[in-house]
Amino acid sequence: MKRSKFNYIADIIREYPVIDGYIHNREIELTNKFQEFKDENIGGGRALNRRDESVADMAITMAEDKRLNNLRKNERAVRESLQESDPITQDIIYELYTRENCVYTLEGLSQKAHLSLAAVKKRRLRFFEKIAEKLGL
């Protein structure tokens, strides 16, 4: 796996604990669009019998927003990969990437899990390849 792809996936995993907040903030941005003050008296006012399609437009906007869809896709890929992996791999990923204050290095994790350093690296690489496959990278 190329270093750039590895780093990209590592960044996605590091953002996993707070990605729900990013998704929520983006949904709020889309539902509460800023509209500059518009004088309604210019042009004769509003039509009285016009349909209000703002809810349908909002649903289409939410469904087609690329940033929101990418955030959801990243969250789903990491969540599913964590659920599919064994407890030792979950612990490795938690200690290296999702923990707030990283305590262990790869060497320390290998001693904690009673595995060799190469075995820890293989598990991590296998996990990253699962995510890459789910994201289509």
N, C-alpha and C positions, 0 to 999 in steps of 0.2 A: 504494500500500500504506500502510495506517495506521501511524503511528509505533509504537503499542503492539505490533502484530504484527511489525513490523520488529525491534524490540528483543527480543521473545520469541525469534524465530528466531536473532538474533545471540547470545543467551545459550545456545541449544542448540548452536550451532556452537562457541562458546568452550569448552563442556564436552566436546566430542567427543574430545579427546586423552585424557581421564581417564574417559570413560564406561564403559569396560570394567571398571575398578575398582569403579565404582558398581554395575554389574550383578553382579559377583562378590560384593560385600558384601551385596547384597540377597538373593542366592541363599543365602548362608551364614546370614543372619538367618532365612530361611524354613525351612531344613533343621534348624537348631539352635534350636528354640523353647525359651524359658526356661519351666521348669515348677517351680512352687513345691513344696517338700517336702510330700508327701502321705503320711499314715500309712496303710499298707495293712491294718492290723489292724482298722480301723473298718469295719463293714459286712460282716464275714465273709471278707475277703480277695478274691483274684482267682478268676475261673472258670478251670478247668483246660483245658477243651475249646473255648475261645474262639478265633476266627480272628484273626490279626494282620493288620490292614488298614492299618497305618501307612504302608507304601510307597505304596499307592494313594491314600491321603489326602494324602500329601506331593506326589504328582504332580498331583493336582487343585489343591492350593494353589498350586503353582508355575505352573500353566497359567492360573489365574484371578486372580493377583495383578496389580492395576491398575498399581502403581508399577513393577514389573518389566517388564510389557508396554509401558508408556510409554517406559521407558529403552531397551528393545530397538527400539521403533519409531523413536525419535529417532536412535539410532545407525545404523539401516538407512537412514533417509532421507538423512542427511548423507553416509554412505559411498557410496550409489548416486549421489547428485547430484555428488559429487566425481569419481567414475569416469566419469560421462557428460560432464562439462565438459572444455573444452580446457585445455592447460597454462597459458595466461596467466591464465585464471579461477582455476585451482587455486592459482597463485602469489599472486594477489590475496587470496584467502580465507585462505591460509596466513599471509601477511604481516600481514593486518589482524586476524585472529581466533584462529588456532590457535597461532601462534608464542608462545613463553614470554615473551619481551621484545620488544614491538612496536617496530620500528625506523623503519618508513616510515609516512608519512601518505598520504592519497589523492593528493596532489600529487606526492610522492616516488615512489609506485608508478606514476603516469602517466608520469613521466620514465623510470623504470626499464624499463617495458614499451613505451616509445615510442608511447604512445597519448595521446589527449586526456583531460582530467579527466572530461568527460561520457561518454566511451567506457568508462572504468574504472567509473564509477557505474552505467552501463547493464549491464555484465557482472555486477557485484555484485547489482544488483536482479534480473536474470534468474535468478541462482543462488538468491537468496532465494525467488523465486516458484516455482522447482522444488521447493524443500524444503516450502514452504507447500502446494503441490499434493499432495505425497507424504504430508504429515501430515493433509491434509483440512481445512486452515484457510481 
